[in-house]
């Protein structure tokens, strides 16, 4: 990856099984995405990269992430969200 291509990488995000399906994942992602936008205004980035657990691909897809191709050797799915798509989705200046 070229050194002038800046992205934010989300390494791990999870909600206890006991607390899933209660909106906590969306709350955590909203906070994370708001911080990403603040970072973008200081140091422009191209987007957010993550390796999604197979059970979380649908969740990230609903948030606008797209699959980048073949799953990684560890079984995760590489996904990306362009900063322009994020800014448009939440109407952030």
Buried (B, 14 or more C-beta within 10 A) or exposed (E): EEEEEBBBEBEEBEBEEEEEEEEEBEEEBEEBBEEBBEBBEEEEBBBBBBBBBEEBBEBBBEBBBEBBEEBEEEEBBBBBBBBEBBBEEEEEE
